[in-house]
Amino acid sequence: MKLIVCEKPSVAQAYAGALGIYKRRDGYLEGKGYLITWCVGHLVELAGPEEYDEKFGKWSLDDLPILPERLSGGWRYHVSPSTGKQFRIVKSLMQRPDVEGIIEATDAGREGELIFRLVYHQCRCRKPFERLWLSSMEDSAIREGFAHLRPSKEYDALYEAALCRERADWIVGINATRLFSCLYQTTLNVGRVMTPALAMVVRRETDIRTFQSETFYRVVLTLDDFTAVSTTMKKEEAELLKEEAVKKCSARVQSITKKEKSEKPPALYDLTTLQREANRIHGYTAKQTLDYAQSLYEKKLITYPRTDSRFLTEDMEDHVNSLMQVFMKIYPDSKALFSDTEVHPERIMDNHKVTDHHAIIPTISVRNTVFEELPAGEKNVLELVICCMMCAVGTPYRYEETVVDLVCADRIFSSKGKVVREYGWKKIKQFFKSICDRDTDSSGAACEKDDRIFPEIDEGDVLPVKNIFIKTGQTRPPQHFTEGTLLLAMEHAGDEWQRAEGYELPEDFRQGMEYRGTDTEPDSETEQEYFNGEQAHRGLGTPATRAGIIEKLVQKGFLERKGNRKARYLIPTDKGNALAAVMPEQIRSASMTADWEQKLLKIEHGDYLPDAFMKEIENMIDELVRTYETVEGADGLMNEKKVIGRCPHCGSEVTERPKSWSCSNRSCRFALWKDNAFFKKIGKQLTEEIAEEMLHTGRVRLNNCKSQRTGRNYSCILNLTAEEDGRSHFEMSFDDKS
């Protein structure tokens, strides 16, 4: 008998179905010589500081740093109270005399490895175990995986890296949170990866706030069939040049430069690129996209999503060709875009660029899928993955770029034009525009047009100038981070240009920043490599953890999402700005954290010693506790509460608290609770914007409220008053529109 340990019940059911196991037991399945059980997340967790010593139950500067390796017995773990029953089931199965060996079948990654090993050690199990490593949940892939189990020793280094990551996060989180919270008399949650990510957003907002816009000027010449523009200059210089150009009334062609250019198809999706694209097109958060992708993976419709590779292995060519045939049956009209010579699977294959898992691609199972029956989010993500793969195997987009330089009044004026030679993969992208990009023209009929075709001219020709005018422009500040651009910055936080440019893309990257698959051409071959994942990067966190980091920053109140569904920005709150202001360099440094992440990857591959990594973390915390000095004037910054209005009962300020917006007068009972029962009852969420409007006007209009009795949606005007004892009171009214 062999025991299979999965990560969650749904995966256990999938394995059981593929292996033909149907007998249900309490907490496990049984049949055909197998027992299948599950962990339900982290059954075993790191113990809290108070479990090492009772005195750590109270936060005190005198007790820092708390380093388990220096305490009696070293690192300690305990069983999570919420999952104790399932742990006991797993332990009893591991101890059964008829269980000869164990199959580790948790998710094929760092976290999955950690989840299994901690349970295995906590159960004091010594039985041999093998590793199931899958990139697809299709039945054939599952059976193939069980037929070729891998030795557990191959993943010892992966476990060491996971252990180091978990313990480093504990050391930094526990010690830094207690240090800064004690010093500033308020709870300040600090994380090894979370805080550098916050610092990046705060720095961007500071750049936006302090940006000084400048006006620049260009002189424009209108000729017979095209216009030419000067370089930027000051107003006085532009006016003088215009006067001189008016006197000349003609321009001489100095040079005509023609250059053939091409743009390679985009690479396949890794998780971060998929999250960025889903955020750009559909407005999904990183966590939403990961949840949709994980569900599609468990439904056997896409491959393993938590990958950092954008390529496939070279033995998958036949599989790619089979998938393309499936796609053409799903979208019959797409056949005209491909011929046998136009599908190039070799473009997306590179063994050297595939680590634990290959890129995210659809599975053959999509041929039997009724797309309309999928939840909207899953359907949209699946369509993105299909579109990306069809583009990736297409031909390059080719065009001829022409640059004409003219001389007028002894100054150079330039004009640039483009003639498309071959639409290539962009024709495929345009065909699927209505599927992938619902916010654009859905006709899908027209492809990108030539933007300028020059008349027949030669060098030395003198052309008449029809009109001369001055065009003004304004320098623009950096843009607020969206979820997609923050993911991009986190992915590249440790790259050399990030250090030099302050977490911004270099100038020649910025035009194509959002995604290479748009209609913006890359400015260089380097940029193509960059957006196709052909350069190595050192980032904050991993593809699997970045969504959780952003979500945690929002949940802890350090960041907030602002804007509409399609263009939502991540903005630091007062609390986030205050935390970033007091953080020392060793905590907020994105490059240092990225360097640590790189060392964790080296540990995974056996190229770096776990003890050396942990010693670095301990030494950093030691130095932080010993040398940190409070920032002068930060006490007021920390204790400053955000005022959103006046109390309708006593007139005092209403300030934000962790769970409510409450009257600052302690004797007054007025409060608007964030987790508001009245708003839940009508299917709404009480937001700061709604609370602020009610406090200023006494009322707010709410659309799309839901009736609990009928289930129908309705609109109303909600009036806010205060009871005699100060408690808030809501009353609905209706107008003609309602």
C-alpha positions in Angstrom: 0.0 0.0 0.0 1.3 3.5 -0.9 0.1 6.8 0.7 -0.4 9.7 -1.7 -0.3 13.1 0.1 -1.8 16.0 -1.9 -2.2 19.7 -1.0 -6.0 19.9 -1.1 -9.1 17.8 -1.6 -9.9 18.9 -5.1 -6.5 17.7 -6.3 -6.9 14.4 -4.5 -10.2 13.9 -6.3 -8.5 14.6 -9.7 -5.7 12.1 -8.9 -8.3 9.5 -7.7 -10.3 9.9 -10.9 -7.2 9.4 -13.1 -6.2 6.3 -11.1 -9.7 4.9 -10.8 -10.0 5.2 -7.0 -13.5 5.7 -5.7 -13.8 4.5 -2.1 -14.4 7.5 0.2 -13.2 7.5 3.8 -13.0 10.1 6.5 -10.3 12.5 5.3 -8.9 10.2 2.6 -9.7 8.0 -0.5 -8.8 4.4 -0.9 -8.4 1.8 -3.7 -6.1 -0.1 -6.1 -3.3 -0.2 -3.6 -3.4 3.5 -2.8 -4.5 5.8 0.0 -5.0 9.4 -1.0 -5.1 12.2 1.6 -4.6 15.9 1.7 -3.0 18.7 3.7 -5.6 21.5 3.4 -2.9 24.2 3.2 -0.3 24.5 6.0 -1.1 21.8 8.6 2.2 22.6 10.3 3.4 26.1 11.0 6.3 27.9 12.7 5.7 28.4 16.4 5.2 31.9 17.7 7.9 33.7 19.9 5.9 33.0 23.1 6.3 29.3 22.6 10.0 29.7 23.0 9.7 31.7 26.2 6.6 33.2 28.0 8.3 36.6 28.3 8.0 37.0 24.4 4.2 37.2 24.8 4.8 40.9 25.6 6.6 43.1 23.1 9.8 44.6 24.5 12.9 46.2 23.0 15.0 44.5 25.6 14.1 41.0 24.2 15.2 41.8 20.6 16.5 40.2 18.5 14.5 36.9 18.9 16.6 34.3 16.9 15.4 30.7 17.4 18.8 29.3 16.4 20.2 30.9 19.5 17.4 29.7 21.8 17.2 26.4 23.5 16.1 23.6 21.1 16.3 25.8 17.9 13.4 26.2 15.5 10.0 24.9 16.7 6.8 24.0 14.8 3.3 23.3 15.8 0.1 21.9 14.2 -2.3 24.6 13.1 -5.3 24.5 15.5 -7.8 25.0 12.7 -6.6 21.8 10.8 -5.7 19.6 13.7 -8.2 16.9 12.7 -6.8 16.5 9.2 -3.3 16.4 10.6 -4.2 13.5 12.9 -5.7 11.7 9.9 -2.6 12.1 7.8 -0.4 11.0 10.7 -2.4 7.9 11.3 -2.2 7.0 7.7 1.6 7.5 7.6 1.8 5.2 10.7 -0.3 2.4 9.3 1.7 -0.8 9.1 0.4 -1.6 5.6 1.7 1.7 4.2 5.1 0.8 2.8 6.0 4.1 1.1 4.7 7.6 0.5 4.2 9.6 -2.6 4.6 13.4 -2.2 2.0 14.9 -4.5 1.7 18.5 -3.2 2.1 21.3 -5.7 5.2 21.1 -7.8 7.0 24.1 -6.4 8.8 25.6 -3.4 5.7 26.0 -1.2 4.3 22.6 -2.0 7.7 21.0 -1.1 7.6 22.8 2.3 4.0 21.8 3.1 4.7 18.1 2.7 8.1 18.0 4.4 6.9 19.8 7.5 4.0 17.4 7.9 6.3 14.4 7.2 8.8 15.6 9.9 6.1 16.6 12.4 4.6 13.1 12.1 8.2 11.7 12.8 7.8 9.5 9.7 10.8 7.6 8.5 9.2 5.7 5.6 10.7 6.3 2.1 8.9 8.7 -0.1 9.0 9.6 -3.8 8.1 12.8 -5.6 5.2 13.3 -8.1 6.1 16.3 -10.4 3.4 17.5 -12.8 2.9 20.5 -15.1 -0.6 19.4 -16.2 -3.6 18.0 -14.4 -4.9 16.0 -17.5 -5.6 12.4 -16.7 -2.9 11.2 -19.2 -0.3 13.5 -17.5 -1.3 12.3 -14.0 -0.9 8.6 -15.0 2.4 9.4 -16.7 3.6 11.2 -13.6 2.7 8.3 -11.3 4.4 5.9 -13.7 7.6 7.9 -13.5 8.0 9.1 -9.9 11.2 10.9 -9.0 13.5 10.2 -6.1 12.9 12.5 -3.1 16.6 13.4 -2.9 16.3 15.4 -6.1 14.2 17.9 -4.2 16.2 18.2 -0.9 17.7 21.5 -2.1 14.2 22.9 -3.0 13.1 22.1 0.5 16.2 23.8 2.0 15.4 26.9 -0.1 11.7 26.9 1.1 12.8 26.5 4.7 15.2 29.4 4.4 12.6 31.6 2.9 10.0 30.8 5.6 12.5 31.3 8.4 14.0 34.5 7.0 10.5 35.9 6.7 9.8 34.9 10.3 13.0 36.5 11.6 12.5 39.8 9.7 8.8 40.0 10.3 8.8 39.2 14.0 11.8 41.3 14.9 11.3 44.3 12.7 7.6 44.5 13.5 8.3 44.5 17.2 11.2 46.9 16.9 9.3 49.6 15.0 6.0 49.1 16.8 7.7 49.6 20.2 9.7 52.6 19.1 6.8 54.4 17.5 4.0 53.3 19.8 1.8 51.9 17.1 1.6 48.5 15.3 3.7 48.6 12.1 3.7 45.3 10.2 7.1 44.8 8.4 7.9 42.1 5.9 11.1 41.0 4.2 9.4 41.4 0.7 6.3 43.4 1.6 8.1 46.5 2.9 10.5 46.9 -0.1 7.4 46.6 -2.4 5.7 49.3 -0.4 8.8 51.5 -0.6 8.7 51.3 -4.4 5.1 52.6 -4.5 5.8 55.4 -2.0 8.8 56.5 -4.0 6.8 56.6 -7.2 4.1 58.7 -5.5 6.8 61.1 -4.2 8.2 61.5 -7.7 4.7 62.3 -9.0 4.0 64.7 -6.2 7.2 66.6 -6.6 7.3 66.6 -10.4 7.6 70.0 -12.0 6.0 70.0 -15.4 7.9 72.0 -18.1 6.6 73.3 -21.4 8.6 72.5 -24.5 8.2 73.7 -28.1 8.8 72.3 -31.5 8.6 74.0 -34.9 6.5 72.1 -37.5 6.8 72.4 -41.3 3.8 71.4 -43.4 4.9 70.2 -46.9 2.9 68.8 -49.7 2.2 65.3 -48.4 3.9 65.2 -45.0 5.1 67.2 -42.0 8.5 67.5 -40.4 9.3 68.5 -36.9 12.3 70.2 -35.2 13.9 69.0 -31.9 12.5 70.4 -28.7 13.6 73.9 -27.6 12.6 76.9 -25.5 9.8 79.3 -26.6 12.1 82.2 -27.6 14.3 79.9 -29.7 11.2 78.3 -31.4 9.7 81.7 -32.3 13.0 82.9 -33.8 13.3 79.6 -35.8 9.8 80.1 -37.1 10.6 83.6 -38.3 13.7 82.4 -40.1 11.8 79.4 -41.6 9.0 81.7 -42.9 11.6 83.8 -44.7 13.0 80.6 -46.4 9.6 79.1 -47.4 11.4 75.9 -48.5 13.3 73.0 -47.1 16.1 70.9 -48.6 16.1 67.1 -48.3 19.4 66.3 -46.5 19.0 62.6 -46.1 16.6 59.7 -46.6 17.3 56.6 -44.5 15.3 53.4 -45.1 15.7 50.5 -42.7 14.0 47.1 -42.6 12.7 46.3 -39.1 11.0 43.4 -37.5 9.2 42.6 -34.3 9.3 39.0 -33.0 6.1 37.4 -31.7 5.6 37.7 -27.9 6.8 34.8 -25.8 4.3 32.6 -23.9 3.0 33.6 -20.6 4.7 33.0 -17.3 2.5 33.8 -14.3 3.7 37.4 -13.8 3.1 38.3 -17.5 -0.3 36.7 -17.5 -1.2 38.7 -14.3 0.0 42.0 -15.9 -1.9 41.4 -19.1 -5.1 40.3 -17.3 -4.8 43.5 -15.2 -4.3 45.7 -18.3 -7.2 44.2 -20.3 -9.7 43.1 -17.7 -8.7 45.0 -14.6 -8.2 41.8 -12.6 -6.0 42.0 -9.5 -2.9 39.7 -9.4 -4.6 37.5 -6.9 -7.8 37.2 -9.0 -5.8 36.2 -12.0 -3.9 33.6 -10.0 -7.1 32.2 -8.5 -8.7 31.9 -12.0 -5.5 30.3 -13.4 -5.3 27.8 -10.5 -9.0 26.9 -11.0 -8.3 26.4 -14.8 -5.3 24.2 -13.9 -7.4 22.0 -11.6 -10.1 21.8 -14.3 -7.3 20.5 -16.6 -7.6 23.4 -19.1 -4.2 25.0 -18.7 -0.8 23.8 -17.4 0.8 24.7 -14.0 0.4 28.4 -13.5 3.0 29.2 -10.9 5.9 29.3 -13.4 8.6 31.8 -14.1 9.4 30.4 -17.6 8.1 31.7 -20.9 9.3 28.8 -23.1 8.6 25.1 -23.7 11.0 22.1 -23.9 12.1 21.1 -27.3 10.4 17.7 -27.1 6.9 19.4 -27.1 6.8 20.3 -30.8 4.2 17.6 -31.7 2.1 18.7 -28.8 2.2 22.3 -30.0 1.1 21.3 -33.5 -1.8 19.3 -32.0 -2.9 22.2 -29.9 -2.9 24.5 -33.0 -5.2 22.1 -34.7 -7.5 22.2 -31.7 -7.5 26.0 -31.7 -8.4 26.2 -35.4 -11.4 24.0 -34.7 -12.5 26.2 -31.8 -12.0 29.3 -34.0 -12.6 28.1 -37.6 -12.1 31.6 -39.1 -8.5 31.6 -37.8 -7.5 29.0 -40.4 -6.9 31.6 -43.0 -4.2 33.2 -40.9 -2.1 30.1 -40.9 -0.5 27.8 -43.4 1.9 24.9 -42.8 4.8 27.3 -43.2 3.4 30.0 -40.9 3.3 27.9 -37.6 6.7 28.1 -35.9 6.7 26.1 -32.7 10.5 26.2 -32.6 10.2 29.9 -31.6 8.8 29.0 -28.2 11.1 26.2 -27.3 14.3 26.4 -25.4 15.4 23.8 -22.9 17.8 26.2 -21.2 15.0 28.6 -20.4 12.7 26.1 -18.7 13.4 25.4 -15.0 10.9 23.5 -12.9 7.9 24.2 -15.2 7.5 25.3 -18.7 5.3 28.3 -19.8 1.6 28.5 -19.2 -0.2 26.9 -22.2 -3.7 25.4 -22.8 -4.1 21.7 -22.6 -5.7 19.4 -25.2 -8.8 19.3 -22.9 -9.9 22.7 -24.2 -11.3 20.9 -27.3 -14.2 19.6 -25.2 -14.8 22.8 -23.3 -18.0 24.9 -23.6 -16.5 28.3 -23.0 -19.8 29.9 -22.2 -20.2 27.6 -19.2 -17.0 28.8 -17.5 -17.2 31.6 -15.0 -16.4 34.9 -16.7 -13.0 35.4 -15.1 -11.8 31.9 -16.0 -13.1 32.2 -19.5 -11.3 35.5 -20.0 -8.0 34.2 -18.6 -8.2 31.0 -20.7 -8.8 33.1 -23.9 -5.8 35.2 -23.1 -3.6 32.1 -22.8 -4.9 30.7 -26.1 -4.5 34.0 -27.9 -0.9 34.4 -26.6 0.1 30.9 -27.8 -1.4 31.4 -31.3 0.5 34.7 -31.6 3.7 33.2 -30.2 4.0 30.6 -33.0 3.3 33.2 -35.8 5.8 34.9 -38.0 7.5 38.3 -37.2 5.8 41.6 -37.9 8.0 43.2 -40.6 8.0 46.8 -41.8 10.2 49.4 -43.5 10.9 52.5 -41.5 11.9 55.7 -43.5 13.4 58.7 -41.8 13.6 61.9 -43.8 15.8 64.8 -42.6 15.3 68.2 -44.1 17.2 71.5 -43.6 15.4 74.8 -43.2 16.9 77.9 -41.7 20.0 75.9 -40.9 18.1 73.6 -38.6 17.2 69.9 -39.0 13.6 68.9 -39.3 12.7 65.2 -39.3 9.8 63.1 -40.4 9.4 59.4 -39.9 7.2 56.9 -41.8 6.5 53.2 -41.9 5.4 50.8 -44.5 4.2 47.3 -43.4 5.8 44.5 -45.3 4.3 41.6 -43.4 1.7 41.7 -40.6 2.8 38.3 -39.2 1.7 37.7 -35.6 0.0 41.1 -35.4 -2.6 39.9 -37.9 -3.4 37.0 -35.5 -3.5 39.4 -32.6 -5.9 41.7 -34.5 -8.1 38.8 -35.4 -8.4 37.9 -31.7 -8.8 41.5 -30.6 -12.5 41.1 -29.9 -11.8 38.1 -27.7 -8.7 39.3 -25.8 -9.3 43.1 -25.7 -12.9 43.8 -25.0 -12.3 47.4 -24.4 -11.3 48.1 -28.0 -13.0 47.9 -31.4 -14.3 44.3 -31.6 -14.7 44.1 -35.4 -11.3 42.5 -35.8 -11.5 43.5 -39.5 -8.6 45.8 -40.0 -5.0 45.4 -39.2 -2.5 48.1 -38.5 -2.1 50.5 -41.4 0.9 52.3 -42.9 1.3 55.5 -40.9 3.0 57.5 -43.5 4.1 56.9 -47.1 6.4 59.6 -48.5 6.1 61.0 -52.0 8.8 60.4 -54.6 11.7 62.5 -53.3 15.5 62.4 -53.5 18.3 63.8 -51.4 19.0 67.4 -52.4 15.4 68.1 -53.5 14.1 71.5 -52.4 10.5 71.2 -51.3 8.1 74.2 -50.8 6.8 74.7 -47.2 3.0 75.3 -47.1 2.7 76.2 -43.5 4.9 76.8 -40.4 3.6 76.7 -36.8 4.8 76.1 -33.3 3.6 73.0 -31.4 3.7 73.1 -27.6 4.0 70.1 -25.2 4.3 69.4 -21.5 6.7 67.0 -19.8 4.6 64.4 -17.9 5.2 62.9 -14.4 5.6 59.2 -13.9 2.4 57.3 -13.9 0.8 55.8 -10.8 1.5 52.1 -10.3 -1.2 49.8 -11.6 -1.2 46.2 -10.4 0.4 45.2 -13.7 3.2 47.8 -13.6 3.9 47.1 -9.9 4.3 43.4 -10.8 6.7 44.4 -13.6 8.7 46.6 -11.2 8.8 43.8 -8.5 9.9 41.3 -11.2 12.9 43.5 -12.1 13.6 45.2 -8.7 17.2 43.9 -8.6 18.2 44.5 -12.2 21.1 46.9 -12.6 19.0 49.5 -14.6 16.4 49.5 -11.8 19.1 50.5 -9.3 20.3 53.3 -11.6 16.9 54.5 -12.7 15.0 54.4 -9.4 12.7 51.4 -10.2 11.7 52.8 -13.6 12.3 51.4 -17.1 15.1 53.0 -19.1 13.9 55.5 -21.7 14.1 53.1 -24.6 11.9 50.6 -22.8 9.1 52.9 -21.7 7.2 53.1 -24.9 6.4 49.4 -24.8 6.1 49.1 -21.1 2.6 47.7 -20.7 3.0 44.8 -23.1 4.8 44.0 -26.3 1.6 42.6 -27.8 0.1 46.0 -28.2 0.5 48.1 -31.3 3.5 49.9 -29.9 6.7 48.7 -31.6 9.8 48.0 -29.5 12.5 50.5 -29.8 15.4 48.1 -29.8 16.4 44.4 -30.1 17.2 44.6 -26.4 13.6 45.6 -25.6 12.3 42.6 -27.6 14.5 40.3 -25.5 13.4 42.1 -22.4 9.7 41.7 -23.0 10.0 38.1 -24.3 11.6 37.0 -21.1 15.0 36.3 -22.7 17.0 38.2 -20.1 17.6 37.0 -16.6 16.1 39.1 -13.8 16.3 39.4 -10.0 13.0 40.3 -8.5 11.1 40.8 -5.3 9.4 37.6 -4.3 8.5 34.9 -6.9 5.7 34.6 -9.5 3.8 32.5 -7.0 4.1 35.0 -4.1 3.8 38.5 -5.6 0.0 38.5 -5.8 -0.1 37.7 -2.1 2.3 40.4 -1.2 0.3 43.1 -3.0 -2.9 41.8 -1.5 -1.4 41.9 2.0 -0.3 45.5 1.5 -3.9 46.4 0.7 -5.3 44.3 3.6 -2.9 45.8 6.1 -4.0 49.3 5.0 -0.6 50.4 3.5 -2.0 50.6 -0.1 -5.4 51.3 -1.5 -6.9 50.7 -4.9 -8.3 53.8 -6.6 -9.9 54.4 -9.9 -12.4 52.5 -12.0 -12.4 48.7 -12.7 -10.3 49.0 -15.8 -7.8 51.6 -14.6 -7.2 51.0 -10.9 -4.1 52.5 -9.3 -2.3 51.4 -6.2 -1.8 54.4 -4.0 0.0 54.5 -0.6 -2.2 55.4 2.4 -1.0 57.8 5.2 -0.1 54.6 7.1 1.9 53.3 4.2 3.8 56.6 3.7 4.5 56.8 7.4 5.9 53.2 7.5 8.1 53.8 4.5 9.4 57.1 6.0 10.8 55.4 9.1 12.2 52.2 7.4 16.0 52.0 7.2 17.8 51.0 4.0 18.3 47.4 4.9 14.6 46.8 5.3 13.2 48.9 2.4 16.0 48.1 -0.1 14.5 46.4 -3.2 17.9 45.4 -4.6 19.0 43.8 -1.3 15.8 41.8 -1.1 16.2 40.8 -4.8 19.7 39.6 -4.0 18.4 37.4 -1.2 15.8 36.0 -3.6 18.6 35.2 -6.0 20.4 33.4 -3.3 17.3 31.3 -2.5 17.3 30.3 -6.2 20.9 29.3 -5.8 20.1 27.2 -2.7 17.4 25.5 -4.8 20.1 24.5 -7.3 22.7 23.5 -4.7 24.9 26.5 -5.4 24.6 28.3 -2.1 24.7 27.1 1.5 21.5 27.5 3.5 23.5 28.3 6.7 25.3 31.1 5.0 22.0 32.6 3.9 20.5 32.4 7.3 23.6 33.9 8.9 23.2 37.0 6.6 19.6 37.4 7.7 20.5 37.1 11.4 23.4 39.5 11.1 21.2 42.1 9.3 18.6 41.9 12.1 21.3 42.0 14.8 22.7 45.2 13.2 19.2 46.8 12.8 18.3 46.3 16.4 21.7 47.5 17.6 22.0 50.6 15.5 18.6 51.9 14.5 17.7 55.4 15.7 14.1 56.8 15.5 13.3 59.3 12.8 12.9 62.8 14.4 9.3 64.0 14.2 7.9 60.6 13.1 5.8 60.2 16.3 3.3 62.8 15.0 3.3 61.2 11.6 2.5 57.8 13.0 -0.3 59.0 15.4 -1.9 61.3 12.9 -5.4 60.0 12.1 -7.1 60.6 8.8 -10.2 62.9 9.1 -13.0 62.2 6.7 -15.8 64.5 8.1 -17.7 65.8 11.1 -19.8 63.8 13.5 -23.6 64.4 12.9 -24.2 63.9 16.6 -21.6 66.2 18.4 -19.8 67.9 15.5 -16.3 66.5 16.4 -14.0 65.1 13.8 -14.6 61.6 12.4 -11.3 59.8 12.0 -10.3 56.5 10.4 -9.6 53.5 12.7 -8.7 50.0 11.8 -12.3 48.8 11.9 -14.4 51.9 11.6 -14.7 55.6 10.9 -15.4 56.9 14.5 -16.0 60.1 16.3 -12.8 61.5 17.9 -14.9 62.5 21.0 -14.4 59.5 23.2 -17.8 60.2 25.0 -19.7 60.0 21.7 -20.8 56.6 20.4 -21.0 57.6 16.7 -19.2 55.1 14.4 -19.5 53.8 10.8 -18.2 50.2 10.9 -16.3 49.1 7.8 -17.7 45.6 8.2 -21.2 47.1 8.1 -24.2 44.8 8.7 -26.7 47.2 7.1 -24.6 47.5 3.9 -24.1 43.7 3.8 -27.8 43.2 4.0 -28.3 45.3 0.8 -25.4 43.7 -1.0 -23.0 46.7 -0.8 -19.7 47.5 0.9 -19.2 50.6 3.0 -16.2 52.4 1.5 -14.3 55.5 2.6 -15.8 57.4 -0.4 -19.4 56.5 0.6 -18.7 57.3 4.3 -17.1 60.7 3.4 -20.1 61.7 1.2 -22.6 60.8 3.8 -20.8 62.8 6.4 -20.6 65.9 4.2 -24.1 65.8 2.6 -26.0 63.5 5.0 -27.0 61.2 2.1 -25.6 59.1 -0.7 -27.1 57.5 -3.8 -26.5 53.7 -4.1 -27.1 51.8 -7.3 -27.4 48.0 -7.8 -28.5 47.3 -4.2 -29.8 43.7 -3.9 -33.1 42.7 -2.3 -32.8 39.8 0.0 -36.4 38.9 -0.5 -36.7 39.0 -4.3 -33.0 38.9 -5.4 -33.7 41.9 -7.7 -31.4 44.9 -8.0 -32.6 48.4 -7.1 -31.3 51.9 -6.5 -32.0 54.1 -3.5 -30.9 57.2 -1.6 -29.5 56.4 1.8 -29.8 59.0 4.5 -27.5 59.2 7.5 -28.6 60.5 10.9 -27.6 59.9 14.5 -29.7 58.4 17.3 -30.1 60.2 20.6 -27.3 58.2 22.1 -25.0 59.1 19.1 -25.2 55.8 17.2 -25.5 55.9 13.4 -28.9 55.4 11.8 -29.6 54.7 8.1 -32.9 55.3 6.3 -33.8 54.7 2.7 -35.7 57.0 0.4 -36.6 56.7 -3.3 -36.8 59.2 -6.1 -38.2 58.9 -9.6 -34.9 57.5 -10.9 -34.9 54.9 -8.2 
